Amino acid sequence: MKRPLPPRLGVDIGRVIIDGSSHPDGGDTAFFQGSEEVMLATPEMPGALEALTRLTALFDGRVWLVSKCGARVEERSRRWLAAHDFHERTGIPASHLRFCRERRDKRIHCERLGLTHFVDDRPDVHAAIVDVVGHRYLFGPQRERVSVDAVRVADWVETELLIEESLPSSHRPAAGA
C-alpha cells in the first residue's frame, strides 16, 4: 500500500501576503508602478508572516510561494520579500518561490510540487487546480459574487486555523502548544 505524501502548502503572494490595497500612497498601483521606496512601503497582510511561520513549521518546511506576474512584478516581489526579511522571518527559503505568467499555469506548479493545500485570492486559480489540490482556500473579500469550489477565508487567523484542522493529527501541534 502506497503511503500518502506529506502535506505541502502553496501560497499566492499578491493580496494574500502583500497587501497592496492598504498601501498609504494609493493601493495596488503604488506597488506595481511606484518608486522603489514606495513599492517597499507596501504593507504585508495582517498576520500573514506570523501565520506562515507557524504553518512552515507544521508543514516541515514544505511551503512554496506560487505567483502569477510578469517579469517586472516578479523582480519587485522578490525585492519586497527580501526587504521585509520574509525568508528569514517565515523560514520559507527563496528557493521555494515559483512564478508563472498565466494564472492557469499555477496548476503546473501544484502538480510538480505535489501541493495538497493552496491559498489564493483568485477564483480562476481555484478553478484551474480543483482536481489537483485537495484543500483550497479562497482568501479575502471578493470584488464580485463568485461560485467556486474552495473554502472561503477572510484573513490569516481563519486561514491558519482551517489549514491546521485539515492536517492529519500527526502534523497538528499538541494541545496547548
N, C-alpha and C positions, 0 to 999 in steps of 0.2 A: 504494500500500500504506500502510495506516494505521500510524503509529508507536505502539508501546505507551506507555502513560502511565508516567511515572517512579514508582518505588516510593513508597508512602505508608503510614505506620505509625499504628495506633491502639493505645492502651494504656488498660486499666482502671485505676482508682485504688485502691479498697479491696482489701486482701490482695494487691496487686500493687505498688503504690507505698507506700501507708500500711500499716504492719504493726500493725494493731490487736491482733492476738493476742499480741504481745510487749509490750504496754503494762504498765509496772510496777505499775499500780493495778487490774489485772483484765481484761485482754483487750479485745475489741471494744466491750464495753459502756461502757468508760471513754471511748472516742472518741465513741460515739453519745449517751451520757447524762451524762457527767461535766461538770464546770465547764469554763469556757473554758481555764483553766490546765491542767487535767487533759487535756482534749482536745488541746491544743497539745503536750503532752508525749508524745503517741503517736509512736513512732519510725517512721522510714522502713524499708522493706525493705532488708536489707543489699545494698549495691552498686547499688541502683536508680537513684539520681541520677547516679552516675558513668557507668553504662551508658547511661542516657538522654541524657546529654550527648554521648557519642560517637555514639550512634545518630542523634541530631538532626543532627549534622554529616554523617554518612553519607547521611541522607535529605534533605540540603539544606534542613532546616527543615520538611519535610513530615511532622510528627508531631503527633498530636492525642490528647488525653485524652478518653475516652468512658466516662461513668459512669452507672449506674442508681442513683437515690436519690430520696428526697422532698426537698421544698424546704428543710427544716431541715438535713438532712445535706448538701445541696448547699452551703448557706452555710457550714457547718462545714468542709467540704472546701476551699472557696475560701480560708477564713481559715487553715487548716492550710498549704496551698500557699504562701500569702503569707508566713506567719510563718517558714516553713522556707526562704525565698528560692528556692523551686522554679524559678520562671520565669527568674530571673537565673542560677541555677546550671546549669540544663539548656539554656537557650536556647529553650525551648518557651514561646511567648507566651501570656498569659492569654486572648487571643482564640481560642486553639486548644483551649478547654475546651468539651465538649458534654455535656449532661446529658439523661437521659430518665427517665421514671417506671416503665417496664416493661423488663425485660431484653431481651425480643424486639425492642424498639424500637431497640436498638443497630444493628440491621440497616439502619434508615433512615439513620443517620449514616454507616455504612460505605458505603452506596450513594452518598449525596450527596457524600461526601468522596473517593470513588474509592479507598478504602483497599485496599492489596494485602497488608498484614500486620496481624495483630491479636494482642495478648497479653491474656488474661483468665483468671481462675481458675474460671470457672463453665462447666460442660459445656453448660447450656441456652443460653448465649450462643453457644457454638461451633455448636450445632445450628441456631440461627437464622441464622447467617451463612455456613454451609458452602458455599453456591453463589454467594456474593458476594465473599468474601475468599479469595484463593488460599493464603496462608501463615498458618495459625492455630496459636497456641501456648497450650496449657493449662498455666497457671502454678501451681507449688507443689503441696504434698501435697493429696490429695483426701480428704474425710471418709468417703466410701464408694466402693466399687468402681464405676467408670463406664466405659462404652464410648462413645468419642467420636472423631470424625474430626478430630483435631488432634494436633500434635506435643506430647508431654508434656515439660515443662521443670521442673527442680527449683528453679532460682534464677536470678538475673540474670546470672551468669557464663555459664551454659549458654544462656540465652535470647539474650544478645547474640551469642555465637558462632554459634548456629544461624541467627539472622536475618542476620548478616553473610554466612554461607556461602550463603544463599538469594538474595542480591543478584547482579545481573549484574556481571560483572567490572569494568565501567566505574564501578560505585558502591562497589567494595571499596577499602579502603586499600592502599597499596603495601606490599609485603613489608617487614617490619622497621619499619613506621611506628607 
